[in-house]
Every structure is written in C-alpha cells, then in structure tokens.
Amino acid sequence: MTSKLASCLLSKLADHVTTPLNKVTVVGCGQVGLACVMSLLAQKVTRNLCVIDVDEKRTEGEVLDFLHGSNFLDHPTIIGGKDYSLSINSRLIIVTAGVRQQPDETRLNLTQRNADLMKIIIPELVRYSPDAIILMVTNPVDIMTYVAWRISKFPRHRVIGSGTNLDSSRFRFLLSQKLGVSPKSIHAYIIGEHGDQSLPIWSGINVGSVNLKDINPDIGQTNDPEKFGEIHEQVVKAAYNIIQLKGYTNWAIGLSCIPAEGQHGIDNDVYLSLPCVVNSTGITHIVKLNLTIEERDRLRKSAEEIYKVQSEIEF
C-alpha cells in the first residue's frame, strides 16, 4: 500500500514486475563496455553475461580474460562475439558502442553518427530480447536514449540512460574535497543534460541533514564569496580533462536519464536526468523535486537546446 507521503514524493510510471531472468548483455567491447562488465561482476549484479562487438576476435579474448578470473568472480557464465543472437533473452542490455568522443569535441557533435549506428544495433537487440530494459551509455547520452526509445518502440520506462549520475558523483566528490567530509555524507544532484547545459541543484545540497543554502544563501551564485559555483565548472570540464589525459573516460558510469516531458514545465519530448526510482522493471517513479524558479527555467532551457539538435536527427 503506497503511503500518502510516498504519493506526494513520487510520480508513478509503471508497476514493479518480478522476473527470474538476470542475463545482462553489454554492447561494445571498448573501455566503457569492459568497465561495465567488470562493475557488474565485481558487484555481483549478475552471473550471466554476454558481450557483443563487431571485433569478434578481441571480444573473445576479453571474455577469456574474464573467465580466467572466474575463481575470484563467483564463477560467472560469460559469452561473447559479434552475433546478436548471443544476447537472446537478456533482462538488461547496456549499449556502450559508438564513435569515441575526440578531444574538445562536444557530445552533441556526435549525434548523427551515433544515431546511424543505433539504427543497426537496436533492432537486433529488440529482435532477440523484446522484454529487456535498455540502458544507454553512448554519447550524447540524452539524445541517444531518445533515439533508442524511438527505434526500439519499447515503453518509455524500459529505455533509460546513464545521464547525469556521473556528473552528480563528480559534484559530490568535489564538494567533499572543499568541505572536508566524506562524499557519502553529501546529498547533491546535477540534473538536466549530461554535458555543458547540466544544472546543479544548489537549493537541495544537504550534509548530515543540514541544507547548505541555509548557511550560505548565495551558494553557487556569482556573488558567492566562497565561489562554490566553480565546482560545477569543474564537473562540466571533467570529461574533457580526462580525455586530454588518457584519451577516454570509462570507469565512472552511472544511471538516471529518463523521459522528461511533463516534468517541471518541460513540453518537449526529450530525455533528461532527474532523480528516479529504478528497479528490475525499469523506471517506476520520478522524484518530485522542489526546484527554484531559476532552476526550473534553466532545466527547461536545457530541454529546449537538446530538442533543437534532436529534431534534426534522420531516422
């Protein structure tokens, strides 16, 4: 029975459905795909994995490498190759395949090239796993999640993206460095686009149940004497800096990109990041954030910018 408080806090999208299936397929055997495989195995999310990539020889090699560590990974079942039939009956499909972002290249510049790739990948995945949840990681992730939803024709709650959970993790880490506390003690979110138009929710930062805006009303603003706003600038630049240093980003990937139409005055059919409840069904609820007027305006602007690029995609 849902409590009155829960109904005020959450917007329901779908019922929770239990299923015995736990097979996970990762599409893309690049650095991000391999990081996803290792994370799934290390956290014991599943013991039934499939890896798909056009480079069959390399994929088989990576699978063998993982299997040789079976004794340390609870003896998982891992298969891999380029044939999409290997992914049959997957419960979750993580799509990491795509053109690598180049130094100084914005995520939005990748749009059409990766959209064309999705036209090949997504129908094959749907063919063999029509009941799966699709998790998009390919950049620009907000638009690629929309593309995957359009091509797959899946219900909205079964197509999600990695979104700004990574941005939020970076945000909490940098705040922890400035405040001298553990990131686990900080509740802070970045919502909207995973990219330059992302939005830090300064009004909702809590440390040990204390709202920082109660202490510093100007936190994150241009007149903030402690210049907390620079932390968001570091978050936005983080991926570019890492790409300059090592050529790619791969280890810190999260989960939260969802359909945003109808939320906070957004009237465009776009995917953006908002705090939500995710389980084996997909997205079941969206948290009803209490945004300031300025935060709502910036979120809608972010949605409009994504919609402009998204509307030019050729399907």
Order of alpha helices (4+ residues) and beta strands (2+ residues): alpha-beta-beta-alpha-beta-alpha-beta-beta-alpha-beta-alpha-beta-alpha-beta-beta-beta-beta-beta-alpha-alpha-beta-beta-beta-beta-alpha
